[in-house]
Amino acid sequence: MLSILLEAPSSYDRNTSMRQNRQVYNRGFNFTGGTTAFSQGNVISNLDRGVPGSGANILKHERTHLLQNRIFGPIYVGSAALWYAVAIVYSVHMWWNFNKDPAETITKVGHDDSPWEIWASQYDPPGG
């Protein structure tokens, strides 16, 4: 396993990282199996979202998440985690009582309806 990781090609994007006070990776960690980017701290991971060269379309949106993290620090991280925890409880309720798909509910409530995501989407919509 370690040899696979060591031999894997780097997805570090020097052009969008160098002297920008951020680290950008075109592939990497995400929660959806590759269809979304993930930003935490000063790192943007999986920017290309499985489509090589598509990261430029969403970079400004992800930079907004980096700014949110820098301004609000632990409040940003803690409130985002709490928002997802509430979304999980709500999704179980919706599944149990109304037979709604829990994964779809978590995505809608936990991600799409998050105040942080709404802010970033209004500033620069994903893909815009």
C-alpha positions as CSV (number, residue, x, y, z in Angstrom):
1,M,0.0,0.0,0.0
2,L,2.8,2.5,0.9
3,S,4.6,1.8,-2.3
4,I,1.4,2.6,-4.3
5,L,1.1,5.9,-2.5
6,L,4.8,6.7,-3.0
7,E,4.7,5.9,-6.7
8,A,1.4,7.7,-7.4
9,P,1.8,10.8,-9.6
10,S,1.4,14.0,-7.7
11,S,-1.7,16.1,-8.4
12,Y,-0.3,19.2,-6.9
13,D,-1.1,22.2,-9.1
14,R,1.9,24.5,-9.0
15,N,0.3,27.1,-11.2
16,T,-2.7,27.8,-8.9
17,S,-0.7,27.2,-5.7
18,M,2.6,29.0,-6.1
19,R,2.7,32.3,-4.2
20,Q,-1.1,32.2,-3.7
21,N,-1.0,31.2,0.0
22,R,-2.8,27.9,-0.7
23,Q,-2.1,24.4,-1.8
24,V,-4.2,23.1,-4.7
25,Y,-4.5,19.4,-5.7
26,N,-6.4,18.4,-8.8
27,R,-7.2,15.0,-7.4
28,G,-7.5,13.9,-3.8
29,F,-9.8,13.7,-0.8
30,N,-13.5,14.4,-1.2
31,F,-16.8,13.0,0.3
32,T,-18.6,12.1,-2.9
33,G,-16.4,9.6,-4.7
34,G,-14.8,12.3,-6.9
35,T,-17.6,14.6,-8.0
36,T,-16.9,17.5,-5.6
37,A,-13.9,19.5,-4.5
38,F,-13.0,19.7,-0.8
39,S,-11.4,22.8,0.9
40,Q,-10.0,22.8,4.4
41,G,-7.5,25.2,5.9
42,N,-5.4,26.5,3.0
43,V,-5.8,23.3,1.0
44,I,-8.1,22.6,-1.9
45,S,-8.4,18.9,-2.8
46,N,-9.9,17.2,-5.9
47,L,-10.3,20.5,-7.7
48,D,-10.8,18.8,-11.1
49,R,-13.6,16.6,-9.7
50,G,-12.7,13.8,-12.0
51,V,-12.6,15.8,-15.2
52,P,-9.0,16.9,-15.9
53,G,-8.7,20.6,-16.5
54,S,-12.1,21.6,-15.1
55,G,-10.8,23.1,-11.9
56,A,-10.6,26.6,-13.2
57,N,-14.4,26.8,-13.2
58,I,-14.7,26.3,-9.5
59,L,-11.5,27.8,-8.1
60,K,-13.0,31.1,-7.1
61,H,-15.8,29.3,-5.3
62,E,-13.3,27.1,-3.4
63,R,-11.2,30.2,-2.6
64,T,-14.2,31.6,-0.8
65,H,-14.3,28.6,1.5
66,L,-10.6,29.2,2.3
67,L,-11.4,32.8,3.1
68,Q,-14.2,31.7,5.4
69,N,-11.9,29.3,7.2
70,R,-9.2,32.0,7.6
71,I,-11.7,34.6,8.9
72,F,-13.7,32.4,11.2
73,G,-11.2,29.7,12.1
74,P,-12.6,27.1,14.5
75,I,-16.1,28.7,14.3
76,Y,-16.2,27.8,10.6
77,V,-15.1,24.2,11.2
78,G,-17.2,23.6,14.2
79,S,-20.4,25.1,12.8
80,A,-19.9,23.2,9.5
81,A,-19.5,19.9,11.5
82,L,-22.6,20.8,13.6
83,W,-24.6,21.6,10.5
84,Y,-23.8,18.2,9.1
85,A,-24.6,16.5,12.4
86,V,-28.1,18.1,12.4
87,A,-28.5,17.1,8.7
88,I,-27.7,13.5,9.6
89,V,-30.3,13.5,12.4
90,Y,-32.8,15.2,10.1
91,S,-32.1,12.7,7.2
92,V,-32.8,9.8,9.6
93,H,-36.1,11.4,10.6
94,M,-37.1,11.9,6.9
95,W,-36.1,8.4,6.0
96,W,-37.9,6.8,8.9
97,N,-41.1,8.9,8.6
98,F,-41.3,9.7,4.9
99,N,-39.1,7.1,3.2
100,K,-36.8,9.9,1.8
101,D,-33.3,8.9,0.6
102,P,-30.9,9.8,3.5
103,A,-27.9,10.4,1.3
104,E,-29.9,12.9,-0.8
105,T,-31.3,14.6,2.3
106,I,-27.8,14.9,3.8
107,T,-26.5,16.4,0.6
108,K,-29.4,18.9,0.3
109,V,-29.5,20.0,4.0
110,G,-25.9,19.4,5.1
111,H,-24.2,20.9,2.0
112,D,-26.5,22.8,-0.3
113,D,-28.4,24.6,2.5
114,S,-25.4,25.3,4.7
115,P,-24.9,29.1,5.2
116,W,-21.2,28.7,4.3
117,E,-22.1,27.1,1.0
118,I,-24.8,29.6,0.2
119,W,-22.3,32.4,0.8
120,A,-19.7,30.8,-1.4
121,S,-22.3,30.1,-4.1
122,Q,-23.6,33.6,-4.1
123,Y,-20.1,35.0,-4.4
124,D,-19.2,32.7,-7.2
125,P,-21.5,29.8,-8.2
126,P,-19.9,26.4,-8.8
127,G,-18.9,26.2,-12.4
128,G,-19.3,29.9,-12.9
